[in-house]
């Protein structure tokens, strides 16, 4: 197959271990290393994010593009899409990323003609299919961009204009068709503008009803056309909308329960979205685990001094270690993987920078997974948490937990029992365990 080479001076990225000083090698990520009974590559199922890595220009609200990468220079829509695909699959293969994920408009430019858009997506998905067969790289998930076009300024499927809803429906149908064609593991719904800027002009209940109806119809269409993968919803509290209906994990769970969608959807959680919601990623992951919906992860981080979604590459070992503790104890992700929804900085302008960023992120996750496994195996981390709830493991505490004590009976026990002892939560000790094993 005729294809262009874009990273000719970048070698295959290999695992070289902790003694290596090679910046283009893994020091921690050994894809076949067994951790807690599974190879690293199965715990992570790493994916490259098409939008940031191959569509990002480095532009921001205050400045023009700085990432003038060669695969984005062709003026022909079809040839440009092939150039990006060649660059993407060369990159994914050299970096040993087993998966990729995309929005429809990432992979080929869209116009306002829906039939032409379907034709364009069919063209590039045919090309993707050949690249997947050639490289062994597979599709983690697909999705439709329902937030960039001006028609979606008031939302997509929650838009007050029914004509906009039909445009969104067409995009989702085309994206689902492509995902099925490429044997994607999942399909993501991210309501980038499914929310409101002001309640003064918003019928919130009606919009949420429309959102649920649309999800049911999209789900039914995909299943009836042979999609056997996992559906994901990605929570985000705000930005660009003032308030989005998929605010955080708990909000999405309530929505799914209310509209009888919980059996069909898992959560695709993003680190930076968790912080925008005033949570930690650990919190969001634990909520998902407790409700059996931990599906997939968007790997990135925010900036402590910025109040928006900066999408930086994940390098916070303490944060990642605590997240990997939750991942290991839960048994792993359900149907998804970990995609690098992260972009190199505006002033990182070399092709090598894309590799440095991903190597750093993959190594950070690998180091965190190994550290978390050591903590679970060799420290008293789990015992401290179990012992803290010991009063509910037997006797009257167990009766309460099983719902067998009335409020009056609890009151009689309060009168009868001595004042409770002060029992330490050992927070600093547990934090020291994390640092000790790192």
C-alpha positions in Angstrom: 0.0 0.0 0.0 1.3 3.4 -0.9 1.8 5.6 2.2 3.9 8.5 3.4 6.5 8.2 6.2 6.5 11.1 8.7 8.7 9.8 11.6 11.6 8.5 9.6 14.1 9.6 12.3 12.2 8.1 15.2 13.2 4.5 16.0 10.8 1.8 17.3 10.1 2.6 21.0 11.2 -0.4 23.2 11.3 -1.2 26.9 14.9 -0.7 28.1 14.4 -0.6 31.9 15.4 1.7 34.7 19.1 1.8 33.7 18.3 3.4 30.3 19.0 7.0 29.7 17.4 6.8 26.2 14.6 9.4 26.1 13.0 7.4 23.3 12.6 4.2 25.3 10.3 3.0 28.1 11.9 2.7 31.5 8.8 1.3 33.3 6.3 0.2 30.7 7.0 -3.4 29.8 3.9 -4.4 28.0 4.2 -8.1 28.7 5.2 -7.8 32.4 2.7 -9.6 34.6 1.2 -7.5 37.4 -1.5 -8.9 39.6 -2.0 -11.8 37.2 -2.3 -9.9 33.9 0.2 -8.3 31.5 0.5 -4.5 31.7 -0.9 -4.1 28.2 -4.2 -5.8 29.3 -4.6 -3.6 32.4 -4.1 -0.5 30.3 -5.2 -1.1 26.7 -3.5 2.2 25.9 -4.9 4.2 23.0 -3.7 7.2 21.0 -6.3 10.1 20.8 -6.6 11.2 17.2 -7.9 14.7 17.9 -5.0 16.1 20.1 -2.1 14.2 18.6 -2.9 14.5 14.9 -5.4 17.4 14.6 -4.1 19.7 17.4 -2.4 22.8 16.0 -1.1 24.4 19.2 -3.4 27.4 18.7 -5.1 29.0 21.6 -7.6 31.9 22.1 -4.7 34.3 22.1 -2.4 32.9 19.3 -2.1 31.3 16.0 -1.1 27.6 15.4 2.4 26.6 16.3 2.2 22.8 15.5 2.7 23.0 11.8 3.0 19.2 11.3 3.4 17.9 7.7 0.3 15.7 7.7 -2.0 18.7 8.0 -0.7 20.6 5.0 -2.6 19.1 2.1 -5.5 21.2 0.8 -7.3 18.2 -0.7 -9.7 16.8 1.9 -9.3 13.2 1.0 -5.5 13.3 0.6 -5.1 15.2 3.9 -7.2 12.5 5.7 -4.9 9.8 4.3 -1.8 11.7 5.3 -3.1 12.0 8.9 -3.9 8.3 8.9 -0.4 7.4 7.7 1.1 9.6 10.4 -1.2 8.2 13.1 -0.7 4.5 12.4 3.1 5.0 12.0 3.1 6.7 15.3 0.9 4.2 17.0 3.0 1.3 15.7 6.3 2.8 16.7 5.0 3.6 20.2 3.4 0.2 20.7 0.0 1.7 21.3 -2.4 -1.2 20.6 -5.5 1.1 20.1 -6.6 4.5 18.8 -9.9 6.5 19.2 -11.4 9.3 17.2 -14.2 11.8 16.7 -15.6 11.8 13.2 -14.4 15.2 12.3 -10.9 14.4 13.5 -10.3 11.8 10.8 -11.6 13.7 7.8 -12.9 17.3 7.4 -16.7 17.6 7.4 -18.8 20.1 5.5 -22.5 21.1 5.9 -23.7 18.4 3.4 -24.6 15.3 5.4 -24.5 12.9 2.5 -21.0 14.2 1.6 -20.0 13.7 5.2 -21.2 10.1 5.2 -19.2 9.6 1.9 -16.1 11.1 3.5 -16.3 9.0 6.6 -16.8 5.8 4.6 -13.7 6.7 2.5 -11.4 7.2 5.5 -12.9 4.2 7.5 -12.0 2.0 4.5 -8.5 3.3 4.7 -8.4 2.7 8.4 -9.6 -0.8 7.9 -6.6 -1.5 5.7 -4.2 0.2 8.2 -5.6 -1.9 11.0 -5.0 -5.1 9.1 -1.5 -4.0 8.2 -0.4 -2.9 11.7 -2.5 -4.9 14.1 -3.6 -1.6 15.8 -7.3 -1.6 16.6 -10.1 0.9 17.3 -10.8 1.4 21.0 -13.8 3.6 20.5 -15.4 6.1 18.1 -17.6 9.1 18.7 -19.2 12.1 16.9 -18.1 15.6 17.5 -21.4 17.3 18.4 -19.9 20.5 19.9 -17.6 22.3 17.4 -20.0 23.3 14.6 -21.9 26.5 15.1 -25.2 24.7 14.8 -24.5 23.1 18.2 -24.1 26.4 20.1 -27.2 25.5 22.1 -26.5 21.8 22.3 -26.9 18.9 20.0 -29.5 16.4 21.0 -30.7 18.7 23.8 -31.0 21.7 21.4 -34.3 23.5 21.4 -34.4 23.4 17.6 -35.5 19.9 16.4 -33.7 20.5 13.1 -30.4 20.6 15.0 -31.3 17.3 16.7 -31.7 15.6 13.3 -28.3 16.8 12.2 -26.8 15.4 15.4 -28.6 12.1 14.8 -27.1 11.8 11.3 -23.6 12.4 12.6 -24.1 9.8 15.3 -25.4 7.2 12.9 -22.5 7.7 10.5 -20.0 7.5 13.5 -21.7 4.3 14.8 -21.6 2.8 11.3 -17.8 3.5 11.1 -17.2 2.1 14.6 -19.0 -1.1 13.7 -17.2 -1.4 10.4 -13.8 -1.0 12.3 -14.8 -3.5 15.0 -14.5 -0.9 17.7 -14.5 -2.0 21.3 -16.8 0.8 22.3 -18.7 3.9 21.4 -18.6 7.1 23.5 -21.2 9.8 24.0 -19.7 13.0 25.3 -22.3 15.8 25.6 -19.9 18.7 25.0 -22.7 21.2 24.9 -25.5 19.2 26.3 -26.4 21.6 29.0 -27.3 25.3 29.4 -25.8 28.7 29.6 -28.8 30.2 31.4 -31.9 28.7 32.9 -33.8 31.8 31.9 -34.3 30.4 28.4 -33.9 26.6 29.2 -36.5 23.9 29.8 -34.0 21.6 31.6 -36.4 18.7 32.1 -37.5 18.6 28.5 -33.9 18.8 27.3 -32.8 15.9 29.6 -35.8 13.9 28.4 -34.7 14.4 24.8 -31.2 13.4 25.7 -32.4 10.1 27.1 -34.7 9.4 24.2 -31.8 10.0 21.8 -29.5 7.6 23.7 -32.1 4.9 23.6 -32.6 5.3 19.9 -28.8 5.4 19.2 -28.2 2.3 21.4 -31.1 0.4 19.7 -29.8 1.3 16.2 -26.2 0.2 17.1 -27.4 -3.1 18.6 -29.7 -3.9 15.7 -26.8 -3.3 13.3 -24.5 -5.8 15.0 -22.6 -3.6 17.5 -21.4 -5.8 20.3 -19.1 -3.3 22.1 -19.6 -1.1 25.1 -21.5 2.2 25.2 -19.8 4.9 27.3 -20.8 8.3 28.7 -18.1 10.8 29.6 -18.9 13.1 32.5 -17.8 16.8 32.4 -19.3 19.5 34.6 -18.9 22.7 32.5 -16.8 24.3 29.8 -18.0 25.2 27.2 -21.5 25.2 28.8 -22.0 26.8 32.1 -23.6 23.6 33.3 -23.6 20.2 31.5 -26.1 17.5 32.2 -23.3 14.9 32.5 -21.7 16.8 35.4 -19.9 14.0 37.2 -20.0 10.3 37.8 -22.8 10.5 40.4 -24.9 12.8 38.2 -24.6 10.5 35.2 -25.5 7.4 37.3 -28.6 9.2 38.5 -29.5 10.1 34.9 -28.9 6.5 33.7 -31.1 5.1 36.4 -33.9 7.6 35.9 -34.1 6.8 32.2 -33.6 3.0 32.3 -30.2 3.2 30.6 -27.9 1.8 33.4 -27.7 -1.7 32.0 -26.5 -0.4 28.7 -23.8 2.2 29.6 -20.5 2.4 31.4 -18.5 5.5 32.3 -15.6 7.0 30.4 -13.9 9.1 33.1 -11.4 11.9 32.5 -8.9 13.1 35.0 -9.2 16.8 34.2 -13.0 16.6 34.1 -12.9 15.2 37.7 -10.9 18.2 38.9 -13.3 20.6 37.1 -16.1 19.0 39.0 -14.4 19.7 42.3 -13.4 16.0 42.7 -10.4 13.8 42.4 -10.1 11.2 39.8 -9.8 8.7 42.6 -13.3 9.8 43.8 -14.8 9.4 40.3 -13.2 6.0 39.8 -14.5 4.8 43.2 -18.0 6.0 42.4 -17.9 4.1 39.1 -16.4 0.9 40.7 -19.0 0.9 43.5 -21.7 0.9 40.8 -20.0 -1.5 38.4 -19.6 1.0 35.6 -15.9 1.7 35.4 -15.6 1.4 31.7 -12.7 3.5 30.3 -10.4 6.3 31.2 -9.2 9.5 29.5 -5.7 10.1 30.7 -4.5 13.6 31.3 -4.2 16.2 34.1 -5.0 19.8 34.7 -2.9 22.7 35.9 -3.4 23.6 39.6 -3.3 27.3 38.7 -5.7 27.2 35.7 -9.4 26.7 36.0 -10.0 25.0 32.7 -9.4 21.8 30.9 -5.7 22.1 30.0 -5.4 18.4 28.9 -1.7 18.0 29.9 0.0 14.6 29.8 -0.4 12.6 33.0 2.8 12.6 35.1 1.6 12.9 38.7 2.8 9.6 40.2 1.0 10.0 43.5 -2.3 10.6 41.9 -1.8 7.8 39.4 -0.8 5.4 42.2 -3.9 6.0 44.1 -6.0 5.5 41.0 -4.2 2.3 40.2 -5.0 1.0 43.7 -8.7 1.4 42.8 -8.1 -0.2 39.4 -6.3 -3.2 40.8 -8.8 -3.8 43.6 -11.7 -3.5 41.1 -10.3 -6.1 38.7 -9.9 -3.7 35.8 -11.8 -1.7 33.2 -15.0 -2.9 31.7 -14.9 -2.8 27.9 -12.6 0.2 27.5 -9.0 1.2 27.9 -6.8 4.3 28.7 -6.6 6.8 26.0 -4.3 9.8 26.1 -6.7 12.7 25.8 -3.8 15.0 26.2 -2.0 17.5 24.0 1.6 18.6 23.9 2.1 22.2 25.0 1.9 25.1 22.5 5.6 25.6 22.6 6.4 21.8 22.2 6.8 22.0 18.4 9.1 19.1 17.4 7.8 15.7 16.1 9.8 14.1 18.9 7.7 15.9 21.5 4.7 13.7 20.6 6.8 10.7 21.5 8.3 12.1 24.7 4.8 13.0 25.9 3.3 9.6 25.4 6.4 7.7 26.7 6.2 9.8 29.8 2.5 9.1 30.3 2.8 5.4 29.6 5.8 5.1 32.0 3.9 7.0 34.7 1.0 4.6 34.5 3.3 1.6 34.5 5.2 2.9 37.5 2.0 3.6 39.3 0.6 0.1 38.6 3.7 -1.6 39.9 3.7 0.6 43.0 0.1 0.0 43.7 0.5 -3.7 43.4 3.4 -3.6 45.8 1.3 -1.6 48.3 -1.5 -4.1 48.1 0.8 -7.1 48.4 3.3 -5.9 51.1 1.8 -3.1 53.2 -1.0 -2.9 55.7 -3.0 -0.5 53.5 -5.9 -2.9 53.0 -5.9 -4.0 56.6 -6.2 -0.5 58.0 -9.3 0.2 55.9 -10.9 -3.1 56.8 -10.2 -2.7 60.5 -11.6 0.9 60.5 -15.1 -0.6 59.9 -14.7 -3.6 62.3 -17.6 -2.5 64.4 -20.0 -3.3 61.5 -18.5 -6.8 61.0 -20.5 -8.5 63.8 -23.0 -8.0 66.6 -25.3 -5.0 66.6 -23.2 -3.2 64.0 -23.8 -6.0 61.6 -27.5 -6.0 62.5 -27.7 -2.3 61.6 -25.9 -2.9 58.3 -28.4 -5.6 57.4 -31.3 -3.2 58.2 -32.4 -5.1 61.3 -32.4 -2.3 63.8 -35.1 0.4 64.1 -34.4 4.0 64.9 -35.9 3.4 68.4 -33.5 0.4 69.0 -30.5 2.5 67.8 -31.6 5.2 70.3 -31.7 2.7 73.2 -28.2 1.5 72.3 -27.0 5.1 72.3 -28.4 5.6 75.8 -26.9 2.3 77.0 -23.5 2.4 75.4 -20.5 4.4 76.7 -19.2 7.4 74.8 -17.3 6.2 71.7 -13.5 6.1 71.8 -11.5 8.5 69.6 -10.1 6.2 66.8 -7.4 7.5 64.4 -8.0 7.5 60.7 -4.3 7.2 60.1 -4.4 9.5 57.0 -0.8 10.7 57.2 0.4 7.1 57.8 -1.5 6.0 54.6 -0.1 8.9 52.6 3.4 7.9 53.8 2.8 4.3 52.5 2.2 5.7 49.1 5.4 7.7 49.1 7.4 4.9 50.6 6.5 2.4 47.9 7.0 5.0 45.1 
